[in-house]
Amino acid sequence: MRESAQSLMPVVVQKFGGTSVADPEAIGRLIAIVRTAHARDGRGPAVVVSAMSGVTDELLAIARSAGTPDAGTASSRVDALRNRHRRAAEVLVPGAASVPLIAQIDTQFDELDAVVRALDVLREASPRTLDVVAAMGELISSRIVAAALAAAGLPGEWVDARRAVVTNDDFTRATPLIAETDAAMATAVTPLLDAGRVPVLGGFVGATRDGLTTTLGRGGSDYSGALVGAGIGAREIQIWTDVDGMLTADPRIVESPRLVPHLSFAEAAELAYFGAKVLHPSTILPAVERNIPVRILNSRKADGTGTLITADPPPDPSPITALAAKRDVTVIDITSSRMLMAYGFLSRVFAVFEQHRTAVDVVTTSEVSVSVTIDDRRHLDAIVAALSGFSEVSVMRGMALLCAVGDRLRTEPAMAARAVGVFEEVPLQMISQAASSRNITVILRQEDLPHAMHRLHEEFFG
């Protein structure tokens, strides 16, 4: 009976970011963390890993160098990545046990080298090919981690993430198909857990129904961790990174921000969307739908409590939970005297952004104008051209977004006025408060962001 009950016990998903698998020392810390969870629960955990730190950027840079003067260095850059992964494998899986692992690594890099050579002939990398290249970082790092766990006496077993995460064919930013992904998890991951194994998957990577390799977009490894958690019915999703948890401000701007011990799903989603780098915006969605707690932890301080994200956190004495910021924001002002009393103007404006698949972050309106912010400028010229067909359009680059988030903003409206009052000496381009009244957002010049964040942090966190 005890074994049967244990086999049904929900497991923990542990997702490790790029800095947590950056080298053999970091992977050694990962092994200790997994060992603790396995000994505590007797089942699992399920492990999801990013590519080694910096690898995805380098893979994409190599692919995009096709047909450029830098193309001649591609093979040497592939070899440098190959050697980095081989060295890690030799340290983590010593002796004869490393032979099949290194053979797998060489096979993957031989494939990569062949793709890069083909790209140099074609002189262009399609989104589909970019996904094939970008996915290799996670596929290789997960193989190394699985083998390292096994070499350390843990029942690690590699799972090809392309068998577990099913997506549409929107290459480079694919959307998971949840029902199909849940079914794939039940086939590829759950049986391993039931057999007492520790499945290891690469994050960020999936495949279409036809088996074509896709990626979930930058930051998608966290999303993968949440998808695994939802698919196997985990009791907790842990995001292991290189900071202690969610902080009250960006530590690159505010010298000593505080740790936020507990926050709501809604607060975490707002903070992630508006620039808190510790969490990818999509991560929260599967957790919210299945009501699975998410915990953010520091892989260098495994005994820390981190930040726990749940549906109903305990009351926070501060009206503001944390601040988030985005740099390099673009503001688009759309003005038309015909907007006054004009039915359909706003729908026409936003149809342009929908047509070019560009998300809008912040919106403010007046009687004759609409101002929006975007951080994806890939289609900016086309968007401006389309809007100019029925409006006057101006663009301001080099702006920043600063957002204060807190559930108590909904019940204490004076706090919003207090937050805006901090900026009396800072010129603001836009001010917005969400319909949920959970955040107050300002758009300002990028050079004013450090001073503004310091002032806001000082006002609410002392």
Secondary structure as UniProt FT lines:
FT   HELIX           2..8
FT   STRAND          12..16
FT   HELIX           18..21
FT   HELIX           24..41
FT   STRAND          46..49
FT   TURN            53..54
FT   HELIX           55..64
FT   TURN            65..67
FT   HELIX           69..73
FT   HELIX           74..92
FT   HELIX           95..97
FT   HELIX           98..122
FT   HELIX           127..151
FT   TURN            152..153
FT   STRAND          156..159
FT   HELIX           161..163
FT   STRAND          166..167
FT   TURN            171..172
FT   HELIX           178..188
FT   HELIX           190..194
FT   TURN            195..196
FT   STRAND          198..202
FT   STRAND          205..207
FT   TURN            209..210
FT   STRAND          213..215
FT   TURN            218..219
FT   HELIX           220..232
FT   STRAND          236..241
FT   TURN            251..253
FT   STRAND          262..264
FT   HELIX           265..273
FT   TURN            274..275
FT   TURN            277..278
FT   HELIX           281..283
FT   HELIX           284..290
FT   STRAND          294..298
FT   TURN            299..300
FT   TURN            302..303
FT   STRAND          307..310
FT   STRAND          322..335
FT   HELIX           337..339
FT   TURN            340..341
FT   TURN            343..344
FT   HELIX           345..355
FT   TURN            356..357
FT   STRAND          363..365
FT   STRAND          369..374
FT   TURN            378..379
FT   HELIX           380..387
FT   TURN            388..390
FT   STRAND          392..405
FT   HELIX           407..410
FT   HELIX           414..421
FT   TURN            422..425
FT   STRAND          428..433
FT   TURN            435..436
FT   STRAND          439..445
FT   HELIX           446..448
FT   HELIX           449..461
//
